[in-house]
């Protein structure tokens, strides 16, 4: 299993798209945290939660880009027909699945923490360069940390699930982008109040302070059940 995990990390770190998406994340952090919220702010900053909001925004806004990195780790193998080599070299398909699951989880946690920590620092630098003062800040580290990591992790796991089920790179990306937007918007009209139990709607509610326990349980349930379905399909399809 350790060898399989190392192999998946090597794949992740040798795919060009990984660094392209990381550069996009860095550029977004610089644009919004440093320039828009830092350097361009010309008045006295009187919001004590400004820096905390920059971390929350980084978790939320960059979640999709980080999730797509994990998705491409899987769909690239189907696109370039290397998945059978991966399966053949492993003891079982389940080992391949869990290795990719672990690698996506580690990458998501590290990347999301990096950009969430970088955002307030860039804002401070931007404000100092411009010579703008800021009031004492309140930064609830633990609250932001667990909300942000759960949001980013679940987003990446949903992407992993879609990738294993759809397999086609274009199909997986299109499905992952359209389902949260158009798909759940249409289902909201049908389900009304029960739409809060939809996967991506529940995911976005993580940041809300109401009914947190139900939201967390719903998100984790989708992640667990979806992963089991993806694992089952991965084991059964194209099996000799």
N, C-alpha and C positions, 0 to 999 in steps of 0.2 A: 504493500500500500504506500509506503514511504517513497519508493521508487516511482510509483505512478504519480504521486503528488508532485514530486520534483520534475517529472516530465511535463506535467500540465503547467507548472510555473514557468518552465523553460519556453513552452509554446506561447504563453501569455506575454512573456517579456521579449519574445523575438517577432511578434506580430507588429507590423508597422502601425496598424490602426490603433493599437493600445496607446502609443505615444501621440498620435494625432488627437485622440480624444482627451488625453491629459493636457495637451497644449491648449485645446479649446477651453478646458476647465480653468487653466491658469489665465488665459486671456479674458475669460468672463470675470474671474476674480479681480483682475487688474482694472478692467473697464468699470465695473459697477462698484466694487469696494474702494479701490484707490481713487479712481477719477470721479465717478458720479457722487458717491457718498463721502469722499474725502476731499480731494483737491478742489472740486467745484463748489463745495459748501462755503459760502462767504460770510454767513452770519454765525453768531455764538450758538453753539450746539447745546441745547438745553434738555435733550432727551436722555435720561439716565440709562435707558435700555438700548441705545443706538448700537453699541458694539455687539451686544448679545443678539440683536436683530440681524446683524451682518452674518453671524455664524448660522443662525436659523435659515437665512436666505440662501447661504451657500449649500447647506444640506438639501434644501428643497429644490433649488434651481439646477443644481448639478447632478441630482439623483439620476435623471434620465441618461445623461452622457456616461456616467460611471456604469450604469446598468447595461448600456449597449456594449461596453468593452467585454463584459462577461458573456453576453449573447453571441458576440462575434467569435469568442473562443470556441464555441460549439458549432455555429453555423459555417465557419470557415472550413471545418473538417468535412462537412457534408458537401460544401461547394467544391472543394478541391479533391474530394474522394479519398481523404486520408483516414476517415473514421474507421474503416475496416482494419487498417494497419494498427490503429490504436487499440481496437477491440482484441485483435489477434495477439498483441503483445501483452495484454493484461490477463489476469487469471479469470476474471469474470466481467460482464458488462456492468454489474453493480459496482465493482471497484472503480471502473472508469467514471461512472456517474458520481459517486461520492468524492472522488478525487477532484473532479471539476467543481462540485458543490463547495468543497473546502477552499479551493483556490479562488473561486469567485467571492466567497465570504471574506477571506483574508484581504484580497485586493480591495473590495468595497470598503471594509473597515479602515484600512490604511489610507486609501485615496480620499474618502469622505472626511476623515479626521484632519488630513493634511490641508485640504482646501477650506474646511470650516475654521481651522486655527489661523490660516493665512489671511482670511477675509478681514477680521477686526484689526490685525496688524497692519494690513495695507491701508485700511481706513485711517488709522492713527498716523501713519506716515504721510498720507495725503493731506490730512488736516494740519500737521506740523509744517509741512513744506509751504502750505498756503498761509500759515500763521493764524489759524482759527483756533479759538479756545473751545474747550469741551468740559461740561460739568462732570462731577464724579460719577462713575459708571457702576451699575449693578449688573453683575454677570452670574446668573444661576448655572454654574458649570454642570452639575449633575443632571438638572432638568433638561438642558439643551443636549447634553451628551446622550442620554438614553433615548430621548425622542428622535434625535438626529440619526443615531446609529440604527435604531429600529426601522426608521423610514428608509434609509439608504439600503440597508440589508434586505428588507422585504422587497423593495423595488428591484434590486438585482436578482433576487430569487424568483420573482415573477417573470423577469426577463429570461432567466435560465429555463424555467418551466416552459415558456412559450417556444424557446429555441429547440428544446428536445421534442416537443410535440409537433411543431410545424416543420422543422428541419431546414426548409428552404430559407436562405439568407434574406432575400427580398421579402418573402412572405412573412417571416418572423418579425422583421423590423416594421413592416407596414401594419401587421396585426397589433404589435406592441404599442404603436403610436396611435392607431385609430380606435382600438377598443376602449382605452381610458377616456378618450374625448367623445367621439361620435357614438360609440356603442353604449356606454354607460349613460350618456345624455338621453338617448332614446329609451333605455330601460327605466330611467328615472320617471319618465312620463307614465309608464305602466305601473311601476312599483310604488311610486309616490314616497310615503314616509319610510317604507322598507328599503328604499334605494341606499340607505346608509350602510346596508350590509353587503353592497357590491364591493368587489376586491379593491379597486383603485379609489373608490369613494371612501372606503374604510381607511385606506392608507393615508389619504390626505387629512382625515379626521384625527390622525395621531397628534397633530399640532394643536388641536382644540382641547380645552380644559374640561369639557363636559363628557361624561360617560367614558372615561379613559379606559377602564377595565374591559368593558364590552368591546371597544374598538381594538384593543391589543389582542384580545382572544380571537376576534374575527380575523384579523390580519394573520396571526400565527396559524389559525386553522386553514386558511387559504394556502399559506406557504407549505404546511405539512401535507395536506391532502393533494395539492397540486404537484408537489415533489414526488409523492407516491405514485400518482397517475403517470407522471413523466417517466419515472423509473420503470414502471410496468411496461409502458409502451416501448421504451428503449430496449428492454430485455426481449420483448416478443417480436418486434418488427425486424424483418430481414434476418431473422435467426435461422441458422441451418440445422 
